[in-house]
Amino acid sequence: MNQPVKSICCYCGVGCGLLIDTEQGTISSVRGDPDHPANEGRLCTKGASLHLTTRPDYRVLHPELRPQRGQPRLRVAWDEALDFAAQRFAEIIAAHGPDSVAFYLSGQLLTEDYYVFNKLAKGLIGTNNVDTNSRLCMSSAVAGYKQTLGADAPPCCYEDIALADCLLIAGANPAIAHPIVFRRIEDARAANPALRIIVVDPRRSETAEIADLHLPLAPGSDIALYNGLLHVLLSEGRVDRDYIAAHTEDFAALEEIVAAYPPDVVARLCALPEADIIRAARWFGSAGAVLSLYCQGLNQSSHGTHNNAALIHLHLATGQIGRPGAGPFSLTGQPNAMGGREVGGLANLLSAHRDLANPQHRAEVARLWGVPSVPGQPGKTAIELFAALKSGEIRAVWIACTNPAHSLPDQTQVRTALAAAEFVVLQEAYGNTDTAAFADLLLPATTWGEKEGTVTNSERRITHLTPAVAAPGEARHDWQIAVDFARRLGQRLRQPAEILFPYDHPEQIFNEHRETTRGRDLDISGLSYALLDSLGPQQWPFPAGASRGRQRLYEDGVFPTANGRARFVLVEHQPTAEVTSAEYAISLISGRLRDQWHGMSRTGTVARLFNLDDEPLLTMNPADLRRRGLAAGELARVHNPRGSIVVRVAPDEGLARGCAWLPMHWGNQFMNSPGANALTVSTRDPFSQQPELKHAAVAIDKAELPWQLVILRRADLGELAALPMLERARGLLGEFAFATVGLYGRRDALVVFRAANGEALPESRLREIDRLFGLDSDDSAIVYADHRRQISKRAIAPDGRLIGVRLAGETQAQAWLKEVMADDSLDAALIRWAVAPIGRRPGKLPQRSRVVCKCADVSQAEITADLAAGATLPLLQEKRGCGTFCGACLPELREMVAGHAARVGEQDAA
């Protein structure tokens, strides 16, 4: 094994450091980096499984081009691919102007990648049509910071969590979406039992379970709540008038507005108890230090900017900003969404937090880049971009490292737009995304573990990454692809692209980006790759001559506005973009699961990441289920004028009546619909242009699909063998009114296919499906058929070992079969029960051992056996890896070790 390589997790914006171990040119394992200040050695389940996502399956390994629509893409050389792309872009620009092309990028690109694309669009082509999927997650946080504090700059740091006396967690579920941040919250509570935690979320989330006060507000009523809290703070004299007078402006006008938000009014608007509103305000106003953590629940709203501003107002009004343990702290949704914003990677931005609308800023960037000018015409933001693609205003789009055919709202319109485009380029590491089906040109890009560059996390901390392994196949770095394309396009446009893009190493790009920040609020003129390598990750600003970055901003009460004062914004309660009605009576909200990421192009290849949630479940209040005649496990049709999906339901007492919750991850790669975004609305915030992904009005009815099919197929060669079978199963999804496919298991993966129809499939079709899954052998088959009731079952067990089951027409046994097949724990004498109509394990079969360490996938039985063999906690950690990732299982591990030692001591004494 080689020396470990320091890197960063490629999921959420926490920016956890990790150590990559390699063997023979491949990534063999990962560990948390104890020296990285963001996580201090901890990793969540997704980060702990990253090494399992690096296999070549589903990777794009060479360029592919289709001669014309309707034909398959064919492998081509890089020169042919980029020459073709440059010629098509040049022709379209010549015929229709620079604004007829666009770029749509990702918060998972490195900062250097982002910088080159931004310069390519705005400096070479002369269009501001470059936007990113950060528009879908962080643009309202950006606009909220800029409207109030003057700059897109989170003022806090992770250390503040331990220093706060009160935590306000709003529109965020860090227990699931930012697990390492949640570990810090747990540590803070353990160190300070007096810490008060307020959670604002329509759903009683996993984070809300630890709250001292949960405020399950009505969807979209955030501004009313924060105005109401400010009303109480004012009426009880809990604001800091001296701070307001010295460091802010426009408070008097806001004070007049919040006078109309007394607790009784807010209670009606928010569907909250009046006493809880008062209690939350008093906790906020009486705490020595208050820290707010917030995310997509505030951002993904048609008034997300003002949601953010209303919350920031509470900190400004009480002086709870710029000091330890205090301030408004937005949690970033992607690993480098902030780095992209730093280089101007949005349609309304320029490098180093410059505003496109500012002529002086445009002139500065033009001078830095050495171009005559930067265009002043506003670029198309994400929703506008795809609408323009549909209308023909934009004719070619270059998509890099993102999946708009899954992530954007109102998927019917998005897919229509992609189909209407004259030319679609997709620059991707993974070929199994929904967007790949629309690509005329598919370009293979490197991904995590293969790239060099920088990323910036939620607390403004920049980390330098170096590659651990070489690029697979013909994959190239994102910045390299963009530079090569820019040079070819420049020749055709008669522009000096060789001068504009002289880079042959990412450090050259970083150095140029660094120079654009000199004297700006995010000044990093004192940073270099060498310094980041020697001193470790650093927060900005880090100007020339500095010895360290700044932990907290605005400690002196001076803000990056024209007069140095923070601003209060006149915000009023607004309803959701789409209100419920008699016909569409349910508010559908969505969110993340702990073990999956976005559209699952990466996590969806790892079986153990499906063990907690292996299919999309729509959860509702039990009363809402009963009203619709639905029971747990049954199928429901969720629909509105934009789309319709069929999913299984589950009860959730933590949801208010009239609300339903659906995870965002499942799309056409894992179910027979685009998922939640078949239903969401594209209405967007007027300031941030962020769409209201968090809420849609829907109708929910029982889906009358009585005939069901379940297939469980074991892949004995591990997850690698499961992936081709998973791909074959995807071909069946469109055949059914309801269908999902995924993985399950531990060391050996299962492919799990579930489907339902109004009528049974003929036996001949079932046998064809059996062949797809390798279940067609008669030598070791156990078969049960009841043609009158349209039941047909088949189990395959060569050498007395169950490897596959197909249940059609009656599927009660699926749950326990899935578990025993994953554990390989079904005794040969009990295999006949595989086709029996029983929903519980046969009596002689032991229950599946509970997984104690979810990150390392270690069960209670394995730990107990190791302890019996003499293992200590350090030996368990070394052998199994348990307790070495996020640390959540350490208390239970210590209890198990101590309990075993006590039992041994008692036996010795006896």
Secondary structure, DSSP 8 states (H G I E B T S, - for coil): ----EEEE-SSSTT--EEEEEEETTEEEEEEE-TT-TTTTT---HHHHTGGGG-SSTTB--S-EE-SSTTS--EE--HHHHHHHHHHHHHHHHHHH-GGGEEEEE-TTS-HHHHHHHHHIIIIII----EEEGGGGTTHHHHHHHHHHTSSS-----TTHHHH-SEEEEES--HHHHSHHHHHHHHHHHHH-TT-EEEEE-SB--TTGGG-SEEE---TT-HHHHHHHHHHHHHHTT-S-HHHHHHHEE-HHHHHHHHTT--HHHHHHHHT--HHHHHHHHHHHHH-SSEEEEE-HHHHSSTTHHHHHHHHHHHHHHHT-SSSTT-EEEE--SSTTHHHHHHTT-STTEETTTEETT-HHHHHHHHHHHT-S----S----HHHHHHHHHHTSS-EEEEES--HHHHSSSHHHHHHHHHH-SEEEEEESBS-SGGGGG-SEEEEB--TTS--EEEE-TTSEEEEE--SS---TT-B-HHHHHHHHHHHHHHHHT--HHHH---SSHHHHHHHHHHHTTTSTT--TT--HHHHHHH--EES---TT-SS--SSS-TTS--SSTTS-EE---------SS---SSS-EEEEEE--SS--TT-TTGGG-GGGGSS--S-EEEE-HHHHHHTT--TT-EEEEEETTEEEEEEEEE-TTB-TTEEEEES---TTTBSS-GGGGT----B-TTT--B-TT-EEEEEEE----EEEEEEEEETT-HHHHHHHHHHHHTTGGGSSEEEEEEEESSSEEEEEEEEESS---HHHHHHHHHHTT---STTEEEEEEGGGTEEEEEE-GGG---EEEEES--TTHHHHHHHHHHT---GGGGGGGGS--SS--TTS-----EEETTTTEEHHHHHHHHHTT--HHHHHHHH-TTSSS-TTHHHHHHHHHHHHHHHHHHHH-
